[in-house]
Amino acid sequence: SVLDYVADYVYVFYGVEGAYGVVSGLKSVNTGINEFLLGYLKAENVRFRPYAITFPKFSYEDRKEAEVLAYPSFNLSLGDFTLHVKAGRVGPSIIGVAGENGLGKSSFIKVLAGELSVPGFKSELSLSYKPQYLDHLPADAVVEELLRECGDKEVLSRCVDKLELRQLMKLSVKELSGGELQRLAVTLALCKDSELYLFDEPSAFLDVEQRVKLIELFYHTFS
């Protein structure tokens, strides 16, 4: 929708990860968007994806409203920046936090994760936290070894398929690209048996199709 609003013409990029990339001919914005979602370039007669990207409706209306985590109002000072948070709670659902850079989104998540402390709040929940920056992963560790430590094998299998991790198994963390590292970090966080899952910018470095797969993965894991 945003692309349709801001652009007049588009190119479609497609290819094979780590192998090659192709740029389509110039297309009107509506044609380009629709052909990308369909996975077929009509003018070039090229099918670059065996399936179409669709957007099913997700609903939590059938869930009973319950409180998972409550937090008090607090002020958090970090250098010249002060974060003001009103009291609130987190229910049994998937919640997204969006806003401009510098609003304190990461700082807020760090408070919930226990990385930053504020008076009157300490979560007793078991939690899994994927931070914004991924330097917490050991550089020399091999992907396969890290995944072997995952507790929930069913979720692990789903992540490996959806996020296409099989080709990364023999690589070390320091050999991974930004997108590959992100997919690994999300998988490690999802496979941890927890009551609360916190993901800071889980779609960073991922392309459009990978972001769609990530959304589907979250929905099927937490539904």
N, C-alpha and C positions, 0 to 999 in steps of 0.2 A: 504493500500500500504506500509506504513512504517513497520507494523508488518510483512508483507510478506518478507520484505527486511532484517529485523534484527533477525528473529526467524527461528528455524528449526522445533520445535514442540510446540503445544499449548494445553491448557485445556480450555474448555468452562464452564463458571460459569452461572448458571441460578437459578431461584427460585421465591419466592413471597416476596415483600417488607415487612419488619417487621415481617416475619413469618419463612422462612427457605431458605437455599441456598444449591445447589447441584453442585458438581464438576464432569465434564465428565471424561471419560478415556482419555489417552494421544492420541493426533491426530497430523498428519502432518499439517504444517501450512496452506496449501491450503485447505485441508479438513475441518480443524477447522474454518477457516474464512468463507468458503462458507456455512457450516452447521449453524454457528451462524447467518449469514445474512438470511438464509432460515427459521430459527426457528425450525429446525428438526434435531435431532441427529440420523443418520442412524444406526450406530452400536448398540446404546442403544434402538432404536425404540421409541424415546421419542420426542413428539412435545411440546416444552416449550413456544412457541409463536404462536398465530393463524394467523400471517401474516408475510410476508417477508419484510426485510428492503431493500428499493430501493433508488436510488439516481437520481431523475429527474433533468433535466437541467433547471436552472433558467436563465432568460434573462431580461435585461432592455433596449434592443435595441429599443423597441417601444416607449421609453420615450423621450420627448424633453429635451435636456440638459438645465438645469437652475441652477442658483446659489441660494443655500439656506443660506449658511453662509460663509463669508470670514473672514480670520484672518491674521494679519500682521506677519512679521518675529519678533522674540523676543528671548531674553535670560532670563532664569529663574534660579536663584541660590537658592538651598535648602541645606544648610549646606556646605559640601564639594562637592556636586553634582551640576553641571550646565547643564541645558537643553537648547540646541540650536534648534530653530524651524524656518524653512523657511516659507515664506508667502504661503498661500494656501487657498483652498476653499472646501466646502462640497456641493455636488449636491444632487438631489432627488433620492437617492439610498441607499442601505445597504452597508456600508464600514467597513471592518475589519482591525484592526491594529495588526500586529504580530511582535515579536522580542524577543530577550533575556531579561532575568530579569535585571532590573536596567537601562534600556534604557530611561525611562521616559514616558512610555505609560500612566500610571495612572496620572502622573503629567500633561501631555498634555490634557487628558480628563477633569481633574479638572479645567484647564484654560477655556476650552470651556463651562464647567458647571458653571463657576463663583465662584468656590470654592477657586481658586487661582487667583490673579489679576496680570495683566501685563500692562505696559503702552500702550495706543493706542488701547486697545481692550475691548469691552464690548458688549456682545450679547444682542440684543433686542428681540430675539425669545423666545417664551414660550418653556420650555424644561422639559424633564423628565430624571432623572439621577439615575442610580443604581450604587452605589459605589462598589469598590472591597471588602471592609469589611462591614459586615452587622450589625454592632452594632448600627446603626441608628434606628432600629426597637425596639419599647418598649417591654421589656422582658415579662411583665405581660399581654400584650394584647393578646386577643384570635383571632385566624386566621379568624374566621367568621366575627368578628367585624371589622377587618381591611379591609376585602374584601367588606364589605357592603358600605364602603366609596368610592369604585371605581366608576368613572364617566361613562365609556363606558361599559355598561352591555353586549353588544354583544362580545366585546373582552374578558371581564371577563368570560363569558360562555365558550368561546373557550379555554381560559387558564385553566380553571377548568377541562375541559375534557382532553386536551392534556397533562397537567402536573400532572394530577391525584391528585387533591387537596381535593376532597370530604372527604376522610378519615382523613383529617387534621383539619377539620372545628372546632372541639371542643377543640383542643389543644391550649395551649398558646405558644408564640414565644420561651420561654425558654425551652420548651419541644421538640422542633424540632431538627432534625439532621441537619448536614451541607447541605445535598442535599435538604431536605425539606425546609429549610430556604431560600436557593437559589431560589427554585421554587416560593416561596411566594414573594420574593423581585422582581423577574422578572415580575410576574403577576401584582404587585402593580405599577411598572413602566410602563408596557405596557398599563394599563387601564387608565392612565392619558392622557387627551386630550392635545397634544403638537405638536409643529412644528418640534422639534428636540428631538430624543431619544438617550441617551448615556448609554451604558452598559459596565461596567468594569468587565471583566472576568465572564460573565453570565453563562458559562458552568462549572465553578469550582464546585467540589463535585458531579456533575451529572454523571451517568453511560452512557455507549455508547448509549443505546436506548433513554434515556432522552435527550441526546444531539441532536440526530436526530430529535426528536419531537420538540425541541427548535428551530432548524433551520427552520423546516416547519412552526412553529408558527410565527416566524419573517417574513418569506416570505409572508404568507397569510395575516398577519396583515398590512404589509406595501406595498403590491402590489396593 
